[in-house]
Amino acid sequence: MKTIKLIILVIILSITSFSCNKDDNPSPEIPDIILNLKEQSLVNSSNKFGFDLFNKINNSEDQNKNIFISPLSVSFALAMTYNGADNETKTAMEETLRLNGLTTDEINNSFKNIMNSLIGLDPKVAFNIANSIWYRDSYHVEQDFIDVNKNYYDAEVNALDFADSQAKNIINKWVADKTNNKIKEIVDNISPETVMYLINAIYFKGNWKYKFDSSDTESKPFYLADGTTKNVLMMQQESSFNYLSNDIFEAVEMPYGGEKFSMVVLLPKNDKTTSDIINELNDDNWNAWLNGFQKLDNIHIIMPKFKFQYEKKLNDVLIDMGLGIAFSDRADFTKINPKGGIAISKVKHKTFVDVNEEGTEAAAVTSVEISYTSIGPSNVFNANKPFVFAIREKSTNSIIFIGKMAEPDYE
């Protein structure tokens, strides 16, 4: 059996169960999470998906922009959505999430067991995962879809009047509550076409096992990728840490709390960049790197304090990763509603991170928005965009007039 390695990347920030050094007064050892083969396969798949997602996002952003994502959060939100997919859409979601080879039951069971194992793993670290589904109260949702997400993802499911101006505030309050107010909004407005939101929220707060002394923090230069220099607050400490050096980077691993979670910082060598590291990020390399860490004494760490928020609409990235059908009018989410006519309209990801002398606080929210497609169900017709129209004779089916309405006006 293998133990879980959970990643949450900051620049490349990782949360992992890799073992670390111990202090002079060690706490009782926390047992490892023991995964069966299917659960370990899901972790490996989630990591592969996370590395691919991070690489795609990095390539899509300005190289001078901070990035912070939670692959785990995106995976949970899309996994709940997956339970409503069928046929080609289901296959595309399996391939994009790298879940090939696992049955639906194995996927759901593995996500459930991993979630339950992670929550409360380290009593010195606050870590929580929460899921919810919100749907338009006039829209029919299959009971099986609701039940599977309640049973496996502990999802809170609510029907709301989406036309009510308070609906988005109710959803956003849930988000704020589950992230300790670090992320206060995920829904900015609710479109008339929107029928459902599937939302995951993750909150993490861990103090360093070996804290930085704030009196040692001082302003030092930080060299930006464009060649300019900026003075920032840099934390400092010297202790024993796990360390790795190769041709691309050198890295240290700093544990939190009872050592079940840690931050891994990968620093490019002088002739390399962060993109060089990200381009090499994959499941095999990651595992090889972790296995190559060695404990070294008297490592003097200097690193900046930082705090920022990040937001990214993931539609284009996920489509590029193979999920295009789920966003199109060919999407098959008939396990949500047998009439079909719905697709993913938006996947929105927001994060927060604060790294200081005491430790790290981080939060992530992923929202999958489901809306009517252009076809729509038979009882909905909303001509709120340009359309073509015709006048015909019924018995002969002769078209008498035909036109396109692009900009209505009436005088």
C-alpha positions in Angstrom: 0.0 0.0 0.0 1.2 3.5 -0.6 0.5 6.7 1.3 -1.2 9.6 -0.2 0.6 12.6 -1.6 -1.7 15.6 -1.7 -0.5 18.6 -3.7 -1.6 22.2 -3.4 0.9 24.3 -5.6 2.1 27.7 -4.6 4.6 29.0 -7.3 4.9 25.3 -6.9 3.4 24.8 -3.4 2.8 21.2 -2.5 1.0 19.6 0.3 2.2 16.0 0.7 2.6 13.2 3.1 6.3 12.8 2.5 8.0 12.3 5.9 10.1 15.1 7.4 12.5 15.8 10.2 11.4 15.7 13.9 11.8 18.3 16.6 13.3 17.8 20.1 9.8 17.2 21.6 8.0 15.1 19.0 4.3 14.7 19.1 2.7 11.2 19.0 3.2 9.9 15.5 0.2 10.3 13.2 -0.6 7.1 11.3 -0.2 7.2 7.5 -3.3 7.0 5.3 -3.5 3.5 3.9 -5.0 3.4 0.4 -6.1 0.4 -1.6 -5.0 0.0 -5.2 -8.0 1.8 -6.6 -7.7 4.8 -4.2 -4.0 5.1 -5.0 -4.8 5.0 -8.7 -7.2 7.9 -8.2 -4.6 9.9 -6.3 -2.1 9.3 -9.2 -4.8 10.3 -11.7 -5.6 13.4 -9.7 -1.9 14.4 -9.6 -1.5 13.8 -13.3 -4.6 16.0 -14.0 -3.3 18.6 -11.6 0.1 18.8 -13.3 -1.5 19.1 -16.7 -3.9 21.7 -15.5 -1.1 23.8 -13.9 1.0 23.6 -17.0 -1.8 24.7 -19.2 -2.7 27.6 -16.9 1.0 28.7 -16.7 1.2 28.7 -20.5 -2.0 30.8 -20.7 -1.0 33.5 -18.2 1.5 36.4 -18.3 4.8 34.8 -17.1 5.1 37.6 -14.5 1.7 36.8 -12.9 1.3 34.8 -9.7 -0.6 31.5 -10.0 -2.2 29.5 -7.3 -4.6 26.6 -7.9 -6.0 23.6 -6.1 -6.2 20.6 -8.4 -8.0 18.7 -5.7 -10.8 21.3 -5.6 -11.2 21.2 -9.4 -11.2 17.4 -9.3 -13.9 17.2 -6.7 -16.2 19.7 -8.4 -15.8 17.9 -11.8 -16.2 14.5 -10.1 -19.6 15.5 -8.8 -20.5 16.8 -12.3 -19.2 13.5 -13.8 -22.1 11.7 -12.0 -24.5 13.5 -14.3 -22.7 12.7 -17.5 -23.3 9.8 -19.9 -21.9 8.4 -23.2 -19.3 10.5 -25.0 -19.4 13.2 -22.4 -18.8 10.7 -19.6 -15.8 9.3 -21.5 -14.4 12.8 -22.2 -14.6 13.6 -18.5 -12.8 10.3 -17.6 -10.0 11.1 -20.0 -9.6 14.7 -19.0 -9.6 13.8 -15.3 -7.2 10.9 -16.1 -9.7 8.5 -14.6 -9.4 5.8 -17.3 -9.5 2.3 -15.9 -11.7 3.1 -12.9 -15.4 2.3 -12.8 -17.9 5.0 -11.6 -18.3 3.2 -8.3 -14.6 3.0 -7.8 -14.2 6.7 -8.6 -16.9 7.8 -6.2 -15.8 5.4 -3.4 -12.2 6.5 -3.8 -13.1 10.2 -3.6 -15.2 9.6 -0.6 -12.5 7.6 1.3 -9.7 10.1 0.4 -11.9 13.0 1.5 -12.7 11.4 4.8 -9.1 10.4 5.4 -7.7 13.9 4.7 -10.2 15.8 6.9 -8.8 15.8 10.5 -5.7 13.9 9.5 -3.4 16.2 11.5 -4.9 17.7 14.6 -2.4 20.5 14.4 -3.6 21.5 10.9 -7.0 22.8 10.0 -8.1 21.1 6.8 -11.6 20.9 5.4 -13.3 19.8 2.2 -16.9 20.8 1.5 -19.2 20.2 -1.4 -22.6 21.6 -2.4 -25.1 21.6 -5.3 -27.5 24.4 -5.9 -30.2 24.1 -8.6 -33.1 26.2 -9.9 -36.2 25.2 -7.9 -38.3 24.9 -11.1 -35.8 22.5 -12.7 -36.1 18.8 -12.4 -33.0 16.9 -11.1 -32.8 13.1 -11.1 -33.0 11.8 -7.5 -30.2 9.3 -8.3 -27.8 12.2 -9.2 -28.7 13.9 -5.9 -28.3 10.8 -3.9 -24.9 9.7 -5.3 -23.4 13.2 -4.6 -24.9 13.3 -1.1 -23.7 9.8 -0.3 -20.2 9.9 -1.7 -19.3 13.6 -1.6 -21.3 14.6 1.5 -22.8 17.3 -0.8 -25.3 19.8 0.6 -28.1 20.0 -2.0 -30.5 22.9 -2.2 -33.2 24.1 -4.6 -33.2 27.9 -4.9 -35.3 30.4 -6.7 -32.5 31.6 -9.1 -34.7 34.6 -10.1 -34.6 35.9 -6.5 -31.9 38.6 -6.1 -30.8 36.9 -2.8 -30.0 33.6 -4.5 -26.4 34.4 -5.3 -25.9 35.8 -1.8 -27.0 32.5 -0.3 -24.5 30.5 -2.4 -21.7 33.0 -1.7 -22.4 32.9 2.0 -21.9 29.1 1.9 -18.6 29.7 0.1 -17.5 32.3 2.7 -18.4 30.1 5.6 -16.5 27.1 4.2 -13.3 29.1 3.5 -13.2 31.0 6.7 -14.2 34.2 4.8 -11.0 34.0 2.7 -13.1 33.6 -0.5 -16.3 35.5 -0.2 -17.8 35.2 -3.7 -17.9 32.7 -6.5 -21.2 33.6 -8.2 -21.3 37.2 -9.5 -24.7 36.9 -11.3 -27.1 34.1 -12.2 -28.1 33.9 -15.9 -31.7 33.0 -16.8 -30.1 30.0 -18.6 -28.3 28.7 -15.5 -29.9 25.7 -13.9 -27.2 24.4 -11.4 -24.0 25.1 -9.6 -21.8 22.3 -8.3 -19.3 23.8 -5.9 -16.3 22.5 -4.0 -14.5 24.5 -1.2 -11.2 23.6 0.5 -9.7 25.4 3.5 -6.2 24.8 4.9 -4.4 26.4 7.8 -1.2 25.0 9.2 1.6 26.4 11.3 5.2 25.6 10.4 6.7 22.8 12.5 9.8 25.0 12.6 8.6 28.6 12.6 10.4 31.7 11.3 11.3 34.3 13.9 9.6 37.6 12.8 12.5 39.6 14.2 14.7 38.0 11.5 12.4 39.2 8.7 13.9 42.1 6.8 13.6 43.9 3.5 15.8 42.2 0.8 15.9 42.3 -3.0 13.7 39.9 -5.0 14.8 39.5 -8.7 11.8 39.4 -11.1 11.7 37.4 -14.3 11.9 40.6 -16.4 15.2 41.5 -14.9 14.0 44.2 -12.5 14.5 44.1 -8.8 12.0 44.7 -6.0 12.6 44.9 -2.3 10.3 42.6 -0.3 10.0 41.2 3.2 12.1 38.1 3.4 11.8 35.5 6.2 14.8 33.6 7.5 15.6 30.6 9.6 18.2 27.8 9.9 17.3 24.2 10.7 17.3 20.7 9.4 15.1 20.1 6.3 14.7 17.7 3.5 16.6 18.9 0.5 17.1 18.1 -3.2 19.2 19.5 -5.9 19.3 18.5 -9.6 20.2 20.1 -12.9 17.0 22.2 -13.0 16.3 23.3 -9.4 17.1 23.0 -5.8 14.3 22.3 -3.4 13.5 22.3 0.3 10.5 20.7 2.1 9.1 22.5 5.2 6.6 20.5 7.3 3.5 21.8 9.0 2.1 20.7 12.4 2.4 16.9 12.9 4.4 16.6 9.6 1.5 15.1 7.5 1.4 18.3 5.4 4.3 20.2 4.0 5.3 22.9 1.6 7.8 22.0 -1.1 9.6 25.0 -2.7 11.4 24.4 -6.0 13.9 27.1 -6.9 15.2 27.3 -10.4 19.0 27.1 -10.9 20.6 30.2 -12.2 20.3 29.4 -15.9 16.7 28.0 -15.5 13.2 29.5 -15.0 10.0 28.4 -13.3 8.7 27.4 -16.8 11.6 24.9 -17.1 10.4 23.3 -13.8 6.7 23.3 -14.8 7.5 21.7 -18.1 9.1 18.8 -16.3 6.2 18.4 -13.9 4.5 15.0 -14.3 3.6 12.2 -11.9 6.7 10.1 -12.6 9.1 13.1 -12.1 7.3 14.3 -9.0 7.5 10.9 -7.3 11.2 10.5 -8.3 11.9 14.0 -6.9 10.2 13.3 -3.6 12.1 10.0 -3.3 15.4 11.8 -3.8 15.0 14.2 -0.9 17.6 13.9 1.9 17.6 15.4 5.3 20.4 18.0 5.7 21.3 20.0 8.8 21.9 23.7 9.0 20.0 24.8 5.9 19.6 28.5 6.0 16.2 29.3 4.3 15.4 32.8 3.0 12.0 33.2 1.4 9.5 36.0 1.0 6.3 36.5 2.9 3.5 36.6 0.5 -0.3 36.8 0.3 -2.5 37.0 -2.8 -5.7 35.9 -4.4 -6.0 34.2 -7.8 -9.0 33.7 -10.1 -9.2 31.8 -13.3 -12.1 30.8 -15.6 -11.1 27.3 -16.6 -13.3 26.8 -19.7 -10.6 27.2 -22.3 -8.0 25.2 -20.3 -10.3 22.3 -19.8 -11.5 22.3 -23.4 -7.9 22.2 -24.5 -7.4 19.2 -22.2 -10.1 17.3 -24.0 -13.4 18.4 -22.3 -14.8 20.3 -25.2 -17.9 18.1 -25.6 -19.1 18.9 -22.0 -19.2 22.6 -22.9 -21.1 22.1 -26.2 -24.6 21.5 -27.4 -23.6 17.8 -27.8 -23.1 17.5 -24.0 -24.9 14.6 -22.5 -25.9 15.3 -18.9 -29.1 13.2 -19.0 -28.3 11.7 -15.6 -29.0 15.1 -14.2 -32.1 15.6 -16.3 -33.3 13.0 -18.8 -34.5 15.7 -21.2 -30.9 16.8 -21.7 -30.3 20.2 -23.3 -27.8 21.3 -20.7 -24.0 21.7 -20.7 -21.2 23.1 -18.6 -21.3 26.9 -19.2 -18.5 27.9 -16.8 -15.9 26.5 -14.5 -14.6 29.1 -12.2 -11.7 28.7 -9.8 -10.7 31.1 -7.0 -7.9 30.8 -4.4 -6.3 32.6 -1.5 -2.9 32.0 0.1 -1.0 33.7 3.0 2.5 32.5 3.8 4.1 34.1 6.8 6.4 33.4 9.7 3.8 31.4 11.5 2.7 29.1 8.7 0.3 29.1 5.7 -3.4 29.7 5.3 -5.0 28.8 2.0 -8.4 28.3 0.5 -9.9 27.3 -2.9 -13.3 27.2 -4.4 -14.3 25.7 -7.7 -17.7 26.2 -9.3 -19.1 24.2 -12.2 -22.1 26.1 -13.7 -24.6 24.1 -15.7 -26.9 25.9 -18.2 -29.3 25.3 -21.0 -27.7 24.8 -24.4 -28.8 26.7 -27.4 -31.2 23.8 -28.1 -32.8 23.9 -24.6 -35.6 21.8 -23.2 -38.9 21.9 -25.1 -40.7 24.1 -22.5 -38.2 26.9 -22.7 -37.7 29.4 -25.5 -35.9 32.6 -25.0 -35.2 34.6 -28.2 -32.8 36.9 -26.4 -30.2 37.0 -29.2 -30.1 37.4 -33.0 -32.3 34.9 -34.8 -33.5 33.8 -38.2 -37.3 33.8 -39.0 -39.5 32.7 -41.9 -43.1 33.0 -43.1 -44.2 29.9 -45.0 -47.3 28.4 -46.6 -48.1 25.2 -44.6 -49.7 23.0 -47.2 -47.0 23.4 -49.8 -44.3 24.3 -47.2 -43.4 27.3 -49.5 -41.3 29.9 -47.8 -42.8 33.3 -48.4 -40.4 35.4 -46.4 -37.2 34.7 -44.5 -35.1 37.0 -42.5 -32.6 37.5 -39.7 -33.4 39.6 -36.7 -30.1 41.1 -35.5 -31.1 44.3 -33.6 -34.8 44.7 -32.8 -36.4 48.1 -32.9 -40.0 49.3 -32.9 -41.4 52.8 -33.7 
